[in-house]
């Protein structure tokens, strides 16, 4: 999955973006911690990183 696809997926589940300097930070009103993702639009997300971000977002 590419970063741009992941961004669309979590935004569809209610996560909103707070921009950082080098990373995007997504926050959700029902979750305590933000999800941090690099600003790589067309780059593929490594499998382990994707699994961790999906778990943190409550999607897996």
mmCIF file of the N, C-alpha and C atoms, coordinates in Angstrom:
data_MODEL
# 
_entry.id   MODEL 
# 
loop_
_atom_site.group_PDB 
_atom_site.id 
_atom_site.type_symbol 
_atom_site.label_atom_id 
_atom_site.label_alt_id 
_atom_site.label_comp_id 
_atom_site.label_asym_id 
_atom_site.label_entity_id 
_atom_site.label_seq_id 
_atom_site.pdbx_PDB_ins_code 
_atom_site.Cartn_x 
_atom_site.Cartn_y 
_atom_site.Cartn_z 
_atom_site.occupancy 
_atom_site.B_iso_or_equiv 
_atom_site.pdbx_formal_charge 
_atom_site.auth_seq_id 
_atom_site.auth_comp_id 
_atom_site.auth_asym_id 
_atom_site.auth_atom_id 
_atom_site.pdbx_PDB_model_num 
ATOM 1   N N  . UNK A 1 1  ? 0.854   -1.169 0.000  1.00 0.00 ? 1  UNK A N  1 
ATOM 2   C CA . UNK A 1 1  ? 0.000   0.000  0.000  1.00 0.00 ? 1  UNK A CA 1 
ATOM 3   C C  . UNK A 1 1  ? 0.904   1.237  0.000  1.00 0.00 ? 1  UNK A C  1 
ATOM 4   N N  . UNK A 1 2  ? 0.515   2.229  -0.752 1.00 0.00 ? 2  UNK A N  1 
ATOM 5   C CA . UNK A 1 2  ? 1.269   3.478  -0.796 1.00 0.00 ? 2  UNK A CA 1 
ATOM 6   C C  . UNK A 1 2  ? 0.807   4.398  0.333  1.00 0.00 ? 2  UNK A C  1 
ATOM 7   N N  . UNK A 1 3  ? 1.663   5.326  0.686  1.00 0.00 ? 3  UNK A N  1 
ATOM 8   C CA . UNK A 1 3  ? 1.321   6.270  1.740  1.00 0.00 ? 3  UNK A CA 1 
ATOM 9   C C  . UNK A 1 3  ? 0.056   7.048  1.396  1.00 0.00 ? 3  UNK A C  1 
ATOM 10  N N  . UNK A 1 4  ? -0.094  7.462  0.146  1.00 0.00 ? 4  UNK A N  1 
ATOM 11  C CA . UNK A 1 4  ? -1.278  8.242  -0.242 1.00 0.00 ? 4  UNK A CA 1 
ATOM 12  C C  . UNK A 1 4  ? -2.559  7.429  -0.055 1.00 0.00 ? 4  UNK A C  1 
ATOM 13  N N  . UNK A 1 5  ? -2.509  6.127  -0.320 1.00 0.00 ? 5  UNK A N  1 
ATOM 14  C CA . UNK A 1 5  ? -3.674  5.259  -0.117 1.00 0.00 ? 5  UNK A CA 1 
ATOM 15  C C  . UNK A 1 5  ? -3.980  5.118  1.372  1.00 0.00 ? 5  UNK A C  1 
ATOM 16  N N  . UNK A 1 6  ? -2.940  5.002  2.186  1.00 0.00 ? 6  UNK A N  1 
ATOM 17  C CA . UNK A 1 6  ? -3.125  4.898  3.635  1.00 0.00 ? 6  UNK A CA 1 
ATOM 18  C C  . UNK A 1 6  ? -3.759  6.168  4.196  1.00 0.00 ? 6  UNK A C  1 
ATOM 19  N N  . UNK A 1 7  ? -3.296  7.330  3.718  1.00 0.00 ? 7  UNK A N  1 
ATOM 20  C CA . UNK A 1 7  ? -3.868  8.597  4.180  1.00 0.00 ? 7  UNK A CA 1 
ATOM 21  C C  . UNK A 1 7  ? -5.363  8.663  3.885  1.00 0.00 ? 7  UNK A C  1 
ATOM 22  N N  . UNK A 1 8  ? -5.764  8.265  2.691  1.00 0.00 ? 8  UNK A N  1 
ATOM 23  C CA . UNK A 1 8  ? -7.183  8.278  2.319  1.00 0.00 ? 8  UNK A CA 1 
ATOM 24  C C  . UNK A 1 8  ? -7.985  7.322  3.193  1.00 0.00 ? 8  UNK A C  1 
ATOM 25  N N  . UNK A 1 9  ? -7.408  6.159  3.503  1.00 0.00 ? 9  UNK A N  1 
ATOM 26  C CA . UNK A 1 9  ? -8.091  5.152  4.310  1.00 0.00 ? 9  UNK A CA 1 
ATOM 27  C C  . UNK A 1 9  ? -8.366  5.663  5.723  1.00 0.00 ? 9  UNK A C  1 
ATOM 28  N N  . UNK A 1 10 ? -7.349  6.197  6.381  1.00 0.00 ? 10 UNK A N  1 
ATOM 29  C CA . UNK A 1 10 ? -7.578  6.625  7.761  1.00 0.00 ? 10 UNK A CA 1 
ATOM 30  C C  . UNK A 1 10 ? -8.408  7.910  7.833  1.00 0.00 ? 10 UNK A C  1 
ATOM 31  N N  . UNK A 1 11 ? -8.312  8.761  6.827  1.00 0.00 ? 11 UNK A N  1 
ATOM 32  C CA . UNK A 1 11 ? -9.169  9.950  6.813  1.00 0.00 ? 11 UNK A CA 1 
ATOM 33  C C  . UNK A 1 11 ? -10.634 9.559  6.661  1.00 0.00 ? 11 UNK A C  1 
ATOM 34  N N  . UNK A 1 12 ? -10.903 8.478  5.951  1.00 0.00 ? 12 UNK A N  1 
ATOM 35  C CA . UNK A 1 12 ? -12.276 7.986  5.801  1.00 0.00 ? 12 UNK A CA 1 
ATOM 36  C C  . UNK A 1 12 ? -12.816 7.422  7.112  1.00 0.00 ? 12 UNK A C  1 
ATOM 37  N N  . UNK A 1 13 ? -11.926 7.059  8.044  1.00 0.00 ? 13 UNK A N  1 
ATOM 38  C CA . UNK A 1 13 ? -12.335 6.518  9.335  1.00 0.00 ? 13 UNK A CA 1 
ATOM 39  C C  . UNK A 1 13 ? -12.294 7.561  10.451 1.00 0.00 ? 13 UNK A C  1 
ATOM 40  N N  . UNK A 1 14 ? -12.266 8.838  10.088 1.00 0.00 ? 14 UNK A N  1 
ATOM 41  C CA . UNK A 1 14 ? -12.404 9.895  11.077 1.00 0.00 ? 14 UNK A CA 1 
ATOM 42  C C  . UNK A 1 14 ? -11.119 10.511 11.595 1.00 0.00 ? 14 UNK A C  1 
ATOM 43  N N  . UNK A 1 15 ? -9.975  10.102 11.096 1.00 0.00 ? 15 UNK A N  1 
ATOM 44  C CA . UNK A 1 15 ? -8.707  10.689 11.520 1.00 0.00 ? 15 UNK A CA 1 
ATOM 45  C C  . UNK A 1 15 ? -8.509  12.009 10.795 1.00 0.00 ? 15 UNK A C  1 
ATOM 46  N N  . UNK A 1 16 ? -8.025  13.018 11.510 1.00 0.00 ? 16 UNK A N  1 
ATOM 47  C CA . UNK A 1 16 ? -7.753  14.317 10.902 1.00 0.00 ? 16 UNK A CA 1 
ATOM 48  C C  . UNK A 1 16 ? -6.262  14.607 10.984 1.00 0.00 ? 16 UNK A C  1 
ATOM 49  N N  . UNK A 1 17 ? -5.775  15.371 10.031 1.00 0.00 ? 17 UNK A N  1 
ATOM 50  C CA . UNK A 1 17 ? -4.345  15.612 9.922  1.00 0.00 ? 17 UNK A CA 1 
ATOM 51  C C  . UNK A 1 17 ? -3.933  16.857 10.696 1.00 0.00 ? 17 UNK A C  1 
ATOM 52  N N  . UNK A 1 18 ? -2.825  16.720 11.381 1.00 0.00 ? 18 UNK A N  1 
ATOM 53  C CA . UNK A 1 18 ? -2.124  17.854 11.977 1.00 0.00 ? 18 UNK A CA 1 
ATOM 54  C C  . UNK A 1 18 ? -0.730  17.788 11.398 1.00 0.00 ? 18 UNK A C  1 
ATOM 55  N N  . UNK A 1 19 ? -0.355  18.792 10.665 1.00 0.00 ? 19 UNK A N  1 
ATOM 56  C CA . UNK A 1 19 ? 0.925   18.739 9.966  1.00 0.00 ? 19 UNK A CA 1 
ATOM 57  C C  . UNK A 1 19 ? 2.081   19.020 10.911 1.00 0.00 ? 19 UNK A C  1 
ATOM 58  N N  . UNK A 1 20 ? 3.113   18.211 10.759 1.00 0.00 ? 20 UNK A N  1 
ATOM 59  C CA . UNK A 1 20 ? 4.361   18.446 11.456 1.00 0.00 ? 20 UNK A CA 1 
ATOM 60  C C  . UNK A 1 20 ? 5.381   18.968 10.457 1.00 0.00 ? 20 UNK A C  1 
ATOM 61  N N  . UNK A 1 21 ? 6.631   19.012 10.853 1.00 0.00 ? 21 UNK A N  1 
ATOM 62  C CA . UNK A 1 21 ? 7.663   19.498 9.945  1.00 0.00 ? 21 UNK A CA 1 
ATOM 63  C C  . UNK A 1 21 ? 8.034   18.452 8.901  1.00 0.00 ? 21 UNK A C  1 
ATOM 64  N N  . UNK A 1 22 ? 8.337   17.238 9.348  1.00 0.00 ? 22 UNK A N  1 
ATOM 65  C CA . UNK A 1 22 ? 8.779   16.205 8.419  1.00 0.00 ? 22 UNK A CA 1 
ATOM 66  C C  . UNK A 1 22 ? 7.802   15.040 8.311  1.00 0.00 ? 22 UNK A C  1 
ATOM 67  N N  . UNK A 1 23 ? 6.800   15.008 9.172  1.00 0.00 ? 23 UNK A N  1 
ATOM 68  C CA . UNK A 1 23 ? 5.836   13.912 9.176  1.00 0.00 ? 23 UNK A CA 1 
ATOM 69  C C  . UNK A 1 23 ? 4.426   14.474 9.294  1.00 0.00 ? 23 UNK A C  1 
ATOM 70  N N  . UNK A 1 24 ? 3.459   13.677 8.874  1.00 0.00 ? 24 UNK A N  1 
ATOM 71  C CA . UNK A 1 24 ? 2.055   13.992 9.121  1.00 0.00 ? 24 UNK A CA 1 
ATOM 72  C C  . UNK A 1 24 ? 1.673   13.350 10.443 1.00 0.00 ? 24 UNK A C  1 
ATOM 73  N N  . UNK A 1 25 ? 0.906   14.042 11.240 1.00 0.00 ? 25 UNK A N  1 
ATOM 74  C CA . UNK A 1 25 ? 0.369   13.483 12.474 1.00 0.00 ? 25 UNK A CA 1 
ATOM 75  C C  . UNK A 1 25 ? -1.141  13.480 12.345 1.00 0.00 ? 25 UNK A C  1 
ATOM 76  N N  . UNK A 1 26 ? -1.725  12.311 12.467 1.00 0.00 ? 26 UNK A N  1 
ATOM 77  C CA . UNK A 1 26 ? -3.173  12.164 12.406 1.00 0.00 ? 26 UNK A CA 1 
ATOM 78  C C  . UNK A 1 26 ? -3.700  11.951 13.814 1.00 0.00 ? 26 UNK A C  1 
ATOM 79  N N  . UNK A 1 27 ? -4.766  12.658 14.156 1.00 0.00 ? 27 UNK A N  1 
ATOM 80  C CA . UNK A 1 27 ? -5.386  12.532 15.469 1.00 0.00 ? 27 UNK A CA 1 
ATOM 81  C C  . UNK A 1 27 ? -6.846  12.126 15.295 1.00 0.00 ? 27 UNK A C  1 
ATOM 82  N N  . UNK A 1 28 ? -7.355  11.458 16.317 1.00 0.00 ? 28 UNK A N  1 
ATOM 83  C CA . UNK A 1 28 ? -8.746  10.994 16.314 1.00 0.00 ? 28 UNK A CA 1 
ATOM 84  C C  . UNK A 1 28 ? -9.317  11.294 17.696 1.00 0.00 ? 28 UNK A C  1 
ATOM 85  N N  . UNK A 1 29 ? -10.553 11.752 17.781 1.00 0.00 ? 29 UNK A N  1 
ATOM 86  C CA . UNK A 1 29 ? -11.120 12.101 19.087 1.00 0.00 ? 29 UNK A CA 1 
ATOM 87  C C  . UNK A 1 29 ? -11.277 10.909 20.036 1.00 0.00 ? 29 UNK A C  1 
ATOM 88  N N  . UNK A 1 30 ? -11.345 9.687  19.516 1.00 0.00 ? 30 UNK A N  1 
ATOM 89  C CA . UNK A 1 30 ? -11.542 8.518  20.370 1.00 0.00 ? 30 UNK A CA 1 
ATOM 90  C C  . UNK A 1 30 ? -10.253 7.799  20.736 1.00 0.00 ? 30 UNK A C  1 
ATOM 91  N N  . UNK A 1 31 ? -9.121  8.236  20.210 1.00 0.00 ? 31 UNK A N  1 
ATOM 92  C CA . UNK A 1 31 ? -7.846  7.582  20.482 1.00 0.00 ? 31 UNK A CA 1 
ATOM 93  C C  . UNK A 1 31 ? -6.910  8.560  21.172 1.00 0.00 ? 31 UNK A C  1 
ATOM 94  N N  . UNK A 1 32 ? -6.133  8.049  22.113 1.00 0.00 ? 32 UNK A N  1 
ATOM 95  C CA . UNK A 1 32 ? -5.275  8.899  22.924 1.00 0.00 ? 32 UNK A CA 1 
ATOM 96  C C  . UNK A 1 32 ? -4.041  9.385  22.168 1.00 0.00 ? 32 UNK A C  1 
ATOM 97  N N  . UNK A 1 33 ? -3.438  8.512  21.366 1.00 0.00 ? 33 UNK A N  1 
ATOM 98  C CA . UNK A 1 33 ? -2.178  8.835  20.709 1.00 0.00 ? 33 UNK A CA 1 
ATOM 99  C C  . UNK A 1 33 ? -2.365  9.075  19.213 1.00 0.00 ? 33 UNK A C  1 
ATOM 100 N N  . UNK A 1 34 ? -1.561  9.965  18.644 1.00 0.00 ? 34 UNK A N  1 
ATOM 101 C CA . UNK A 1 34 ? -1.648  10.208 17.197 1.00 0.00 ? 34 UNK A CA 1 
ATOM 102 C C  . UNK A 1 34 ? -0.918  9.134  16.403 1.00 0.00 ? 34 UNK A C  1 
ATOM 103 N N  . UNK A 1 35 ? -1.219  9.060  15.128 1.00 0.00 ? 35 UNK A N  1 
ATOM 104 C CA . UNK A 1 35 ? -0.482  8.214  14.193 1.00 0.00 ? 35 UNK A CA 1 
ATOM 105 C C  . UNK A 1 35 ? 0.470   9.130  13.445 1.00 0.00 ? 35 UNK A C  1 
ATOM 106 N N  . UNK A 1 36 ? 1.724   8.751  13.394 1.00 0.00 ? 36 UNK A N  1 
ATOM 107 C CA . UNK A 1 36 ? 2.724   9.543  12.687 1.00 0.00 ? 36 UNK A CA 1 
ATOM 108 C C  . UNK A 1 36 ? 3.134   8.799  11.435 1.00 0.00 ? 36 UNK A C  1 
ATOM 109 N N  . UNK A 1 37 ? 3.121   9.485  10.306 1.00 0.00 ? 37 UNK A N  1 
ATOM 110 C CA . UNK A 1 37 ? 3.502   8.875  9.028  1.00 0.00 ? 37 UNK A CA 1 
ATOM 111 C C  . UNK A 1 37 ? 4.342   9.871  8.237  1.00 0.00 ? 37 UNK A C  1 
ATOM 112 N N  . UNK A 1 38 ? 5.323   9.354  7.533  1.00 0.00 ? 38 UNK A N  1 
ATOM 113 C CA . UNK A 1 38 ? 6.192   10.203 6.723  1.00 0.00 ? 38 UNK A CA 1 
ATOM 114 C C  . UNK A 1 38 ? 5.439   10.839 5.567  1.00 0.00 ? 38 UNK A C  1 
ATOM 115 N N  . UNK A 1 39 ? 6.021   11.855 5.001  1.00 0.00 ? 39 UNK A N  1 
ATOM 116 C CA . UNK A 1 39 ? 5.397   12.578 3.887  1.00 0.00 ? 39 UNK A CA 1 
ATOM 117 C C  . UNK A 1 39 ? 5.839   12.003 2.553  1.00 0.00 ? 39 UNK A C  1 
ATOM 118 N N  . UNK A 1 40 ? 5.634   10.733 2.356  1.00 0.00 ? 40 UNK A N  1 
ATOM 119 C CA . UNK A 1 40 ? 5.978   10.079 1.095  1.00 0.00 ? 40 UNK A CA 1 
ATOM 120 C C  . UNK A 1 40 ? 4.675   9.716  0.408  1.00 0.00 ? 40 UNK A C  1 
ATOM 121 N N  . UNK A 1 41 ? 4.306   10.415 -0.624 1.00 0.00 ? 41 UNK A N  1 
ATOM 122 C CA . UNK A 1 41 ? 3.019   10.174 -1.269 1.00 0.00 ? 41 UNK A CA 1 
ATOM 123 C C  . UNK A 1 41 ? 3.011   8.896  -2.099 1.00 0.00 ? 41 UNK A C  1 
ATOM 124 N N  . UNK A 1 42 ? 4.003   8.727  -2.964 1.00 0.00 ? 42 UNK A N  1 
ATOM 125 C CA . UNK A 1 42 ? 3.961   7.613  -3.915 1.00 0.00 ? 42 UNK A CA 1 
ATOM 126 C C  . UNK A 1 42 ? 4.813   6.431  -3.482 1.00 0.00 ? 42 UNK A C  1 
ATOM 127 N N  . UNK A 1 43 ? 5.433   6.503  -2.333 1.00 0.00 ? 43 UNK A N  1 
ATOM 128 C CA . UNK A 1 43 ? 6.309   5.442  -1.863 1.00 0.00 ? 43 UNK A CA 1 
ATOM 129 C C  . UNK A 1 43 ? 5.493   4.345  -1.175 1.00 0.00 ? 43 UNK A C  1 
ATOM 130 N N  . UNK A 1 44 ? 5.930   3.100  -1.326 1.00 0.00 ? 44 UNK A N  1 
ATOM 131 C CA . UNK A 1 44 ? 5.273   1.970  -0.670 1.00 0.00 ? 44 UNK A CA 1 
ATOM 132 C C  . UNK A 1 44 ? 5.623   1.953  0.821  1.00 0.00 ? 44 UNK A C  1 
ATOM 133 N N  . UNK A 1 45 ? 4.657   1.594  1.648  1.00 0.00 ? 45 UNK A N  1 
ATOM 134 C CA . UNK A 1 45 ? 4.892   1.478  3.085  1.00 0.00 ? 45 UNK A CA 1 
ATOM 135 C C  . UNK A 1 45 ? 5.434   0.075  3.355  1.00 0.00 ? 45 UNK A C  1 
ATOM 136 N N  . UNK A 1 46 ? 6.550   -0.055 4.090  1.00 0.00 ? 46 UNK A N  1 
ATOM 137 C CA . UNK A 1 46 ? 7.043   -1.384 4.448  1.00 0.00 ? 46 UNK A CA 1 
ATOM 138 C C  . UNK A 1 46 ? 5.981   -2.156 5.237  1.00 0.00 ? 46 UNK A C  1 
ATOM 139 N N  . UNK A 1 47 ? 5.970   -3.480 5.083  1.00 0.00 ? 47 UNK A N  1 
ATOM 140 C CA . UNK A 1 47 ? 4.919   -4.314 5.682  1.00 0.00 ? 47 UNK A CA 1 
ATOM 141 C C  . UNK A 1 47 ? 4.804   -4.144 7.195  1.00 0.00 ? 47 UNK A C  1 
ATOM 142 N N  . UNK A 1 48 ? 5.918   -4.152 7.904  1.00 0.00 ? 48 UNK A N  1 
ATOM 143 C CA . UNK A 1 48 ? 5.885   -4.009 9.357  1.00 0.00 ? 48 UNK A CA 1 
ATOM 144 C C  . UNK A 1 48 ? 5.362   -2.651 9.794  1.00 0.00 ? 48 UNK A C  1 
ATOM 145 N N  . UNK A 1 49 ? 5.756   -1.620 9.088  1.00 0.00 ? 49 UNK A N  1 
ATOM 146 C CA . UNK A 1 49 ? 5.301   -0.264 9.386  1.00 0.00 ? 49 UNK A CA 1 
ATOM 147 C C  . UNK A 1 49 ? 3.807   -0.132 9.133  1.00 0.00 ? 49 UNK A C  1 
ATOM 148 N N  . UNK A 1 50 ? 3.353   -0.702 8.036  1.00 0.00 ? 50 UNK A N  1 
ATOM 149 C CA . UNK A 1 50 ? 1.925   -0.661 7.711  1.00 0.00 ? 50 UNK A CA 1 
ATOM 150 C C  . UNK A 1 50 ? 1.106   -1.389 8.768  1.00 0.00 ? 50 UNK A C  1 
ATOM 151 N N  . UNK A 1 51 ? 1.568   -2.563 9.194  1.00 0.00 ? 51 UNK A N  1 
ATOM 152 C CA . UNK A 1 51 ? 0.844   -3.331 10.208 1.00 0.00 ? 51 UNK A CA 1 
ATOM 153 C C  . UNK A 1 51 ? 0.737   -2.540 11.513 1.00 0.00 ? 51 UNK A C  1 
ATOM 154 N N  . UNK A 1 52 ? 1.810   -1.880 11.917 1.00 0.00 ? 52 UNK A N  1 
ATOM 155 C CA . UNK A 1 52 ? 1.809   -1.091 13.150 1.00 0.00 ? 52 UNK A CA 1 
ATOM 156 C C  . UNK A 1 52 ? 0.871   0.109  13.041 1.00 0.00 ? 52 UNK A C  1 
ATOM 157 N N  . UNK A 1 53 ? 0.907   0.808  11.907 1.00 0.00 ? 53 UNK A N  1 
ATOM 158 C CA . UNK A 1 53 ? 0.037   1.974  11.740 1.00 0.00 ? 53 UNK A CA 1 
ATOM 159 C C  . UNK A 1 53 ? -1.428  1.556  11.663 1.00 0.00 ? 53 UNK A C  1 
ATOM 160 N N  . UNK A 1 54 ? -1.725  0.434  11.021 1.00 0.00 ? 54 UNK A N  1 
ATOM 161 C CA . UNK A 1 54 ? -3.110  -0.058 10.955 1.00 0.00 ? 54 UNK A CA 1 
ATOM 162 C C  . UNK A 1 54 ? -3.602  -0.443 12.348 1.00 0.00 ? 54 UNK A C  1 
ATOM 163 N N  . UNK A 1 55 ? -2.738  -1.084 13.132 1.00 0.00 ? 55 UNK A N  1 
ATOM 164 C CA . UNK A 1 55 ? -3.099  -1.475 14.491 1.00 0.00 ? 55 UNK A CA 1 
ATOM 165 C C  . UNK A 1 55 ? -3.351  -0.233 15.351 1.00 0.00 ? 55 UNK A C  1 
ATOM 166 N N  . UNK A 1 56 ? -2.476  0.761  15.232 1.00 0.00 ? 56 UNK A N  1 
ATOM 167 C CA . UNK A 1 56 ? -2.641  1.999  15.996 1.00 0.00 ? 56 UNK A CA 1 
ATOM 168 C C  . UNK A 1 56 ? -3.921  2.738  15.615 1.00 0.00 ? 56 UNK A C  1 
ATOM 169 N N  . UNK A 1 57 ? -4.332  2.616  14.355 1.00 0.00 ? 57 UNK A N  1 
ATOM 170 C CA . UNK A 1 57 ? -5.543  3.287  13.884 1.00 0.00 ? 57 UNK A CA 1 
ATOM 171 C C  . UNK A 1 57 ? -6.808  2.502  14.226 1.00 0.00 ? 57 UNK A C  1 
ATOM 172 N N  . UNK A 1 58 ? -6.646  1.297  14.769 1.00 0.00 ? 58 UNK A N  1 
ATOM 173 C CA . UNK A 1 58 ? -7.803  0.475  15.112 1.00 0.00 ? 58 UNK A CA 1 
ATOM 174 C C  . UNK A 1 58 ? -8.444  -0.182 13.909 1.00 0.00 ? 58 UNK A C  1 
ATOM 175 N N  . UNK A 1 59 ? -7.684  -0.368 12.833 1.00 0.00 ? 59 UNK A N  1 
ATOM 176 C CA . UNK A 1 59 ? -8.216  -0.958 11.610 1.00 0.00 ? 59 UNK A CA 1 
ATOM 177 C C  . UNK A 1 59 ? -7.818  -2.416 11.440 1.00 0.00 ? 59 UNK A C  1 
ATOM 178 N N  . UNK A 1 60 ? -7.007  -2.942 12.331 1.00 0.00 ? 60 UNK A N  1 
ATOM 179 C CA . UNK A 1 60 ? -6.585  -4.336 12.220 1.00 0.00 ? 60 UNK A CA 1 
ATOM 180 C C  . UNK A 1 60 ? -6.545  -4.987 13.565 1.00 0.00 ? 60 UNK A C  1 
# 
